[in-house]
């Protein structure tokens, strides 16, 4: 039988491990950075990045002042997450990253990788996948969910 998590455990993991760790706060702009790359996504979030970084968007946080209760956390959209593209290219994937202290007190880099695009089915939804150097890239949504 496959591993199955209760909704309460999913909410705890999302609120404590993901939202508070990655964003620093809940219900406001946070501390995580999203780097959008062209090319294909690496095999895992600990692997070196593939492709060229096209744009960086900083200070990302999540909504839900009292924490999520649905197993999914949504972005705090009032912050208006935008970045200025450094390079021209086609967005393919993105890495959300935050450097902090790990569970054992040592330095840790927390990362999540995902497909980036304009459809709601993408992990990180942006305004356009065709990115031009000097143009503005907006992160529209990035719901974090545990199945």
N, CA, C and O of each residue as an XYZ file, in Angstrom:
588
protein
N       0.845     -1.183      0.000
C       0.000      0.000      0.000
C       0.888      1.243      0.000
O       1.932      1.262      0.651
N       0.480      2.263     -0.718
C       1.228      3.518     -0.821
C       1.111      4.327      0.472
O       0.144      4.186      1.221
N       2.099      5.164      0.718
C       2.080      6.061      1.871
C       0.938      7.050      1.722
O       0.753      7.627      0.651
N       0.178      7.250      2.774
C      -0.947      8.179      2.758
C      -0.845      9.074      3.984
O      -0.663      8.589      5.100
N      -0.962     10.382      3.773
C      -0.866     11.353      4.868
C      -2.237     11.907      5.217
O      -3.048     12.158      4.325
N      -2.502     12.100      6.491
C      -3.762     12.725      6.915
C      -3.721     14.207      6.560
O      -2.642     14.773      6.384
N      -4.875     14.832      6.455
C      -4.948     16.257      6.139
C      -4.236     17.079      7.210
O      -3.556     18.052      6.885
N      -4.380     16.704      8.476
C      -3.698     17.440      9.545
C      -2.178     17.388      9.381
O      -1.501     18.392      9.600
N      -1.633     16.221      8.997
C      -0.191     16.116      8.786
C       0.232     16.923      7.564
O       1.261     17.598      7.597
N      -0.546     16.861      6.487
C      -0.238     17.664      5.291
C      -0.201     19.143      5.645
O       0.720     19.855      5.245
N      -1.201     19.610      6.396
C      -1.249     21.029      6.777
C      -0.057     21.415      7.640
O       0.498     22.501      7.472
N       0.348     20.543      8.565
C       1.506     20.820      9.414
C       2.775     20.928      8.568
O       3.558     21.864      8.732
N       2.973     19.977      7.673
C       4.162     19.986      6.820
C       4.174     21.237      5.941
O       5.205     21.896      5.814
N       3.042     21.562      5.340
C       2.979     22.753      4.478
C       3.217     24.021      5.291
O       4.024     24.863      4.898
N       2.524     24.169      6.422
C       2.645     25.395      7.217
C       3.998     25.546      7.893
O       4.585     26.628      7.863
N       4.496     24.491      8.494
C       5.749     24.581      9.252
C       6.977     24.361      8.380
O       7.905     25.170      8.398
N       6.988     23.287      7.627
C       8.188     22.941      6.863
C       8.318     23.753      5.587
O       9.423     24.157      5.224
N       7.220     23.997      4.905
C       7.325     24.709      3.632
C       7.109     26.203      3.780
O       8.019     26.985      3.506
N       5.926     26.616      4.205
C       5.594     28.039      4.224
C       6.478     28.824      5.181
O       7.096     29.807      4.771
N       6.554     28.421      6.435
C       7.339     29.196      7.404
C       8.830     29.108      7.132
O       9.547     30.088      7.332
N       9.311     27.963      6.684
C      10.741     27.825      6.403
C      11.123     28.555      5.126
O      12.081     29.328      5.115
N      10.385     28.316      4.054
C      10.729     28.904      2.758
C      10.449     30.406      2.714
O      11.222     31.167      2.132
N       9.358     30.826      3.321
C       8.958     32.224      3.202
C       9.324     33.061      4.416
O       9.376     34.287      4.325
N       9.575     32.428      5.539
C       9.923     33.174      6.738
C       8.712     33.626      7.519
O       8.759     33.711      8.746
N       7.625     33.917      6.821
C       6.402     34.370      7.475
C       5.199     33.825      6.714
O       5.328     33.345      5.588
N       4.038     33.904      7.335
C       2.796     33.521      6.684
C       1.928     34.767      6.620
O       1.828     35.496      7.607
N       1.304     35.026      5.489
C       0.406     36.168      5.357
C       1.115     37.447      4.980
O       0.572     38.533      5.180
N       2.312     37.344      4.441
C       3.032     38.543      4.011
C       4.101     38.140      3.006
O       4.286     36.960      2.710
N       4.792     39.136      2.495
C       5.930     38.842      1.630
C       6.938     38.071      2.464
O       7.035     38.278      3.673
N       7.672     37.203      1.840
C       8.589     36.347      2.590
C      10.033     36.522      2.194
O      10.462     37.614      1.823
N      10.783     35.437      2.275
C      12.219     35.484      2.069
C      12.730     34.553      0.977
O      13.930     34.536      0.702
N      11.858     33.788      0.355
C      12.286     32.842     -0.672
C      12.551     33.556     -1.998
O      12.004     34.629     -2.256
N      13.397     32.948     -2.836
C      13.746     33.495     -4.147
C      13.408     32.475     -5.216
O      13.733     31.295     -5.081
N      12.755     32.926     -6.284
C      12.432     32.074     -7.421
C      13.351     32.456     -8.567
O      13.420     33.619     -8.966
N      14.062     31.451     -9.093
C      14.938     31.665    -10.249
C      14.363     30.872    -11.419
O      14.221     29.651    -11.350
N      14.039     31.580    -12.479
C      13.432     30.981    -13.661
C      14.529     30.693    -14.685
O      15.342     31.561    -15.001
N      14.538     29.458    -15.199
C      15.568     29.001    -16.131
C      14.946     28.522    -17.439
O      13.767     28.171    -17.483
N      15.741     28.512    -18.493
C      15.312     27.848    -19.717
C      15.783     26.398    -19.622
O      16.460     26.031    -18.662
N      15.436     25.579    -20.597
C      15.882     24.192    -20.600
C      15.001     23.300    -19.758
O      13.873     23.651    -19.413
N      15.543     22.126    -19.431
C      14.771     21.134    -18.686
C      15.130     21.140    -17.209
O      16.243     21.493    -16.818
N      14.174     20.748    -16.414
C      14.326     20.696    -14.965
C      15.334     19.608    -14.578
O      15.327     18.532    -15.175
N      16.199     19.867    -13.591
C      17.148     18.850    -13.119
C      16.404     17.634    -12.541
O      15.203     17.697    -12.279
N      17.120     16.556    -12.352
C      16.507     15.323    -11.844
C      15.978     15.466    -10.424
O      15.033     14.772    -10.049
N      16.567     16.349     -9.629
C      16.051     16.615     -8.281
C      16.496     18.001     -7.840
O      17.344     18.621     -8.482
N      15.923     18.486     -6.742
C      16.176     19.858     -6.282
C      17.549     20.051     -5.643
O      17.917     21.180     -5.318
N      18.315     18.975     -5.457
C      19.682     19.093     -4.952
C      20.705     19.126     -6.083
O      21.878     19.426     -5.859
N      20.255     18.815     -7.299
C      21.161     18.795     -8.457
C      21.488     20.215     -8.906
O      20.749     21.158     -8.623
N      22.606     20.348     -9.609
C      22.988     21.643    -10.181
C      21.904     22.084    -11.174
O      21.205     21.252    -11.752
N      21.777     23.380    -11.359
C      20.759     23.896    -12.271
C      21.114     23.587    -13.722
O      22.286     23.512    -14.092
N      20.078     23.410    -14.529
C      20.213     23.213    -15.975
C      19.787     24.490    -16.675
O      18.891     25.188    -16.201
N      20.415     24.802    -17.789
C      20.008     25.966    -18.566
C      20.510     27.264    -17.968
O      21.260     27.278    -16.992
N      20.079     28.340    -18.571
C      20.472     29.688    -18.171
C      19.391     30.302    -17.297
O      18.204     30.150    -17.582
N      19.791     30.999    -16.229
C      18.810     31.715    -15.422
C      18.344     32.935    -16.205
O      19.150     33.770    -16.616
N      17.039     33.028    -16.404
C      16.459     34.127    -17.168
C      16.029     35.288    -16.278
O      16.163     36.453    -16.654
N      15.509     34.959    -15.089
C      14.970     35.994    -14.215
C      14.964     35.512    -12.773
O      14.853     34.316    -12.503
N      15.085     36.461    -11.849
C      15.028     36.166    -10.422
C      13.950     37.029     -9.787
O      13.893     38.237    -10.013
N      13.096     36.395     -8.990
C      12.036     37.104     -8.269
C      12.255     36.822     -6.784
O      12.348     35.663     -6.379
N      12.338     37.872     -5.977
C      12.697     37.721     -4.564
C      11.526     38.016     -3.627
O      10.470     38.485     -4.054
N      11.734     37.734     -2.355
C      10.812     38.042     -1.253
C       9.448     37.383     -1.401
O       8.419     38.028     -1.196
N       9.436     36.105     -1.756
C       8.185     35.388     -1.973
C       7.644     34.837     -0.660
O       8.394     34.286      0.146
N       6.336     34.987     -0.451
C       5.659     34.497      0.749
C       4.330     33.864      0.404
O       3.904     33.896     -0.751
N       3.669     33.287      1.402
C       2.387     32.625      1.184
C       1.293     33.262      2.004
O       1.550     33.921      3.012
N       0.069     33.057      1.558
C      -1.111     33.588      2.239
C      -1.490     32.685      3.402
O      -0.684     31.877      3.863
N      -2.714     32.828      3.869
C      -3.273     32.033      4.965
C      -2.674     32.484      6.291
O      -1.771     31.843      6.829
N      -3.188     33.595      6.809
C      -2.680     34.173      8.044
C      -2.632     33.155      9.175
O      -1.679     33.131      9.953
N      -3.659     32.316      9.266
C      -3.696     31.299     10.316
C      -3.207     29.958      9.823
O      -3.399     28.949     10.502
N      -2.588     29.917      8.673
C      -2.092     28.672      8.120
C      -3.134     27.994      7.250
O      -4.332     28.232      7.397
N      -2.676     27.159      6.354
C      -3.577     26.455      5.466
C      -4.276     25.315      6.200
O      -3.714     24.716      7.117
N      -5.488     25.026      5.794
C      -6.241     23.898      6.364
C      -6.706     22.955      5.264
O      -7.446     22.009      5.535
N      -6.281     23.200      4.022
C      -6.759     22.410      2.888
C      -5.686     21.520      2.283
O      -5.946     20.829      1.298
N      -4.486     21.519      2.850
C      -3.402     20.749      2.275
C      -2.690     21.477      1.156
O      -1.794     20.918      0.523
N      -3.082     22.734      0.900
C      -2.471     23.545     -0.155
C      -2.269     24.965      0.365
O      -3.157     25.523      1.008
N      -1.119     25.544      0.092
C      -0.848     26.938      0.461
C      -0.739     27.753     -0.824
O      -0.098     27.321     -1.782
N      -1.358     28.923     -0.847
C      -1.327     29.801     -2.011
C      -0.394     30.977     -1.750
O      -0.131     31.326     -0.599
N       0.102     31.582     -2.819
C       0.969     32.747     -2.679
C       0.231     33.917     -2.054
O      -0.985     34.048     -2.196
N       0.975     34.763     -1.363
C       0.452     36.020     -0.841
C       0.535     37.014     -1.996
O       1.546     37.698     -2.155
N      -0.520     37.097     -2.798
C      -0.477     37.847     -4.052
C      -0.406     39.356     -3.882
O      -0.003     40.063     -4.806
N      -0.790     39.859     -2.717
C      -0.743     41.305     -2.506
C       0.675     41.844     -2.624
O       0.868     43.041     -2.838
N       1.658     40.981     -2.489
C       3.048     41.414     -2.567
C       3.460     41.773     -3.996
O       4.428     42.510     -4.182
N       2.749     41.270     -5.006
C       3.074     41.588     -6.397
C       4.457     41.132     -6.794
O       5.356     41.958     -6.951
N       4.648     39.845     -6.959
C       5.971     39.284     -7.221
C       6.398     39.486     -8.664
O       5.829     38.893     -9.581
N       7.405     40.331     -8.857
C       7.937     40.599    -10.190
C       9.458     40.640    -10.138
O      10.069     40.868     -9.094
N      10.034     40.410    -11.300
C      11.473     40.523    -11.447
C      11.784     41.037    -12.832
O      10.962     40.915    -13.740
N      12.951     41.606    -13.005
C      13.389     42.088    -14.312
C      14.276     41.020    -14.930
O      15.254     40.583    -14.324
N      13.925     40.605    -16.141
C      14.662     39.537    -16.814
C      16.100     39.960    -17.087
O      16.363     41.071    -17.548
N      17.024     39.049    -16.791
C      18.444     39.300    -17.030
C      18.855     38.852    -18.426
O      19.791     39.395    -19.012
N      18.144     37.851    -18.955
C      18.512     37.226    -20.220
C      17.257     36.906    -21.023
O      16.192     36.674    -20.451
N      17.379     36.893    -22.331
C      16.273     36.522    -23.215
C      16.255     35.009    -23.393
O      17.303     34.383    -23.555
N      15.053     34.423    -23.361
C      14.913     32.985    -23.561
C      13.502     32.528    -23.275
O      12.622     33.336    -22.975
N      13.290     31.232    -23.369
C      11.987     30.635    -23.101
C      12.035     29.919    -21.759
O      12.859     29.029    -21.551
N      11.150     30.311    -20.853
C      11.106     29.721    -19.518
C      10.699     28.257    -19.612
O       9.773     27.902    -20.342
N      11.406     27.409    -18.859
C      11.097     25.989    -18.862
C      10.838     25.429    -17.481
O       9.977     24.567    -17.304
N      11.586     25.922    -16.494
C      11.432     25.441    -15.126
C      11.931     26.520    -14.176
O      12.567     27.485    -14.599
N      11.638     26.350    -12.877
C      12.073     27.327    -11.878
C      12.451     26.616    -10.589
O      11.980     25.516    -10.299
N      13.304     27.268     -9.832
C      13.723     26.762     -8.517
C      13.419     27.817     -7.472
O      13.881     28.954     -7.565
N      12.631     27.426     -6.467
C      12.341     28.275     -5.321
C      13.337     27.880     -4.244
O      13.463     26.700     -3.916
N      14.047     28.860     -3.688
C      15.145     28.542     -2.780
C      15.193     29.501     -1.602
O      14.881     30.686     -1.720
N      15.596     28.950     -0.461
C      15.786     29.747      0.741
C      16.911     29.115      1.556
O      16.900     27.906      1.787
N      17.872     29.911      1.989
C      18.980     29.427      2.801
C      18.707     29.811      4.248
O      18.437     30.973      4.552
N      18.780     28.820      5.139
C      18.464     29.059      6.539
C      19.199     28.041      7.405
O      20.263     27.544      7.034
N      18.622     27.742      8.551
C      19.179     26.763      9.471
C      18.354     25.489      9.398
O      17.125     25.536      9.456
N      19.017     24.365      9.273
C      18.336     23.078      9.184
C      17.896     22.568     10.543
O      18.126     23.220     11.561
N      17.259     21.396     10.559
C      16.722     20.823     11.791
C      17.802     20.526     12.823
O      17.513     20.501     14.020
N      19.038     20.303     12.389
C      20.109     19.999     13.346
C      20.939     21.222     13.708
O      21.969     21.096     14.371
N      20.505     22.403     13.281
C      21.185     23.637     13.638
C      22.252     24.095     12.666
O      22.814     25.178     12.829
N      22.541     23.286     11.659
C      23.549     23.676     10.672
C      22.882     24.405      9.506
O      21.660     24.380      9.361
N      23.693     25.043      8.691
C      23.169     25.766      7.527
C      22.494     24.774      6.580
O      22.963     23.649      6.413
N      21.406     25.193      5.971
C      20.673     24.334      5.044
C      20.104     25.180      3.914
O      19.715     26.330      4.116
N      20.063     24.603      2.741
C      19.451     25.256      1.591
C      18.195     24.478      1.235
O      18.262     23.308      0.857
N      17.052     25.137      1.359
C      15.762     24.516      1.074
C      15.366     24.872     -0.348
O      15.393     26.043     -0.725
N      14.998     23.869     -1.145
C      14.675     24.110     -2.553
C      13.449     23.330     -2.974
O      13.165     22.249     -2.457
N      12.725     23.905     -3.930
C      11.640     23.231     -4.628
C      11.785     23.580     -6.095
O      11.903     24.753     -6.449
N      11.777     22.571     -6.949
C      11.832     22.782     -8.394
C      10.481     22.446     -8.993
O       9.739     21.620     -8.462
N      10.169     23.093    -10.103
C       8.929     22.777    -10.791
C       8.885     23.387    -12.173
O       9.691     24.250    -12.520
N       7.928     22.920    -12.953
C       7.718     23.427    -14.302
C       7.119     24.826    -14.204
O       6.272     25.092    -13.351
N       7.565     25.708    -15.080
C       7.056     27.076    -15.108
C       6.349     27.303    -16.436
O       6.809     26.843    -17.481
N       5.232     28.013    -16.388
C       4.480     28.307    -17.606
C       3.299     29.211    -17.316
O       3.195     29.779    -16.229
N       2.418     29.344    -18.277
C       1.273     30.250    -18.131
C      -0.017     29.527    -17.766
O      -0.993     30.183    -17.399
N      -0.058     28.212    -17.852
C      -1.273     27.451    -17.534
C      -1.354     27.165    -16.039
O      -0.330     27.035    -15.368
N      -2.562     27.068    -15.529
C      -2.760     26.811    -14.098
C      -2.245     25.442    -13.673
O      -2.114     25.184    -12.476
N      -1.956     24.573    -14.608
C      -1.430     23.248    -14.292
C       0.069     23.262    -13.997
O       0.613     22.257    -13.540
N       0.737     24.371    -14.249
C       2.172     24.470    -13.979
C       2.423     24.710    -12.493
O       1.576     25.267    -11.794
N       3.586     24.289    -12.021
C       3.956     24.494    -10.621
C       4.085     25.981    -10.315
O       3.562     26.463     -9.310
N       4.778     26.702    -11.182
C       4.960     28.149    -11.031
C       4.334     28.820    -12.253
O       4.790     28.618    -13.378
N       3.292     29.614    -12.030
C       2.583     30.258    -13.135
C       3.079     31.696    -13.275
O       3.010     32.489    -12.335
N       3.584     32.016    -14.478
C       4.098     33.353    -14.759
C       3.285     33.986    -15.885
O       2.471     33.314    -16.519
N       3.503     35.267    -16.131
C       2.717     35.996    -17.124
C       3.038     35.618    -18.557
O       2.158     35.722    -19.411
N       4.258     35.182    -18.867
C       4.643     34.789    -20.227
C       5.883     33.920    -20.161
O       6.755     34.145    -19.322
N       5.973     32.927    -21.038
C       7.157     32.066    -21.056
C       8.235     32.598    -21.995
O       9.400     32.215    -21.881
N       7.860     33.468    -22.911
C       8.828     34.109    -23.792
C       9.343     35.345    -23.062
O       8.638     36.346    -22.935
N      10.570     35.259    -22.592
C      11.138     36.302    -21.728
C      12.194     37.086    -22.497
O      13.038     36.509    -23.183
N      12.134     38.409    -22.371
C      13.084     39.300    -23.036
C      13.905     40.035    -21.983
O      13.353     40.556    -21.014
N      15.214     40.078    -22.171
C      16.093     40.781    -21.234
C      15.579     42.195    -21.004
O      15.277     42.913    -21.958
N      15.481     42.594    -19.744
C      14.988     43.916    -19.377
C      13.486     43.960    -19.180
O      12.967     44.940    -18.646
N      12.769     42.914    -19.600
C      11.313     42.863    -19.439
C      10.933     42.426    -18.033
O      11.744     41.862    -17.298
N       9.679     42.699    -17.673
C       9.174     42.348    -16.354
C       8.520     40.977    -16.410
O       7.700     40.705    -17.287
N       8.887     40.115    -15.468
C       8.284     38.795    -15.336
C       7.512     38.784    -14.022
O       8.048     39.152    -12.977
N       6.253     38.360    -14.078
C       5.408     38.308    -12.893
C       5.090     36.877    -12.510
O       4.683     36.078    -13.353
N       5.273     36.555    -11.251
C       4.837     35.271    -10.711
C       3.384     35.448    -10.291
O       3.084     36.241     -9.399
N       2.484     34.712    -10.931
C       1.059     34.886    -10.700
C       0.520     33.964     -9.621
O      -0.323     34.367     -8.820
N       0.999     32.733     -9.595
C       0.565     31.788     -8.568
C       1.554     30.623     -8.490
O       2.255     30.311     -9.453
N       1.586     30.008     -7.346
C       2.445     28.833     -7.133
C       1.896     28.062     -5.941
O       2.519     28.041     -4.880
N       0.740     27.431     -6.102
C       0.184     26.695     -4.970
C       1.067     25.505     -4.602
O       1.471     24.726     -5.466
N       1.355     25.378     -3.331
C       2.163     24.272     -2.838
C       1.187     23.285     -2.184
O       0.462     23.632     -1.252
N       1.188     22.068     -2.687
C       0.214     21.084     -2.250
C       0.868     19.740     -2.006
O       1.827     19.370     -2.684
N       0.341     19.008     -1.030
C       0.742     17.623     -0.798
C      -0.418     16.733     -1.187
O      -1.537     16.923     -0.710
N      -0.166     15.778     -2.037
C      -1.228     14.868     -2.490
C      -1.462     13.778     -1.479
O      -2.318     12.917     -1.686
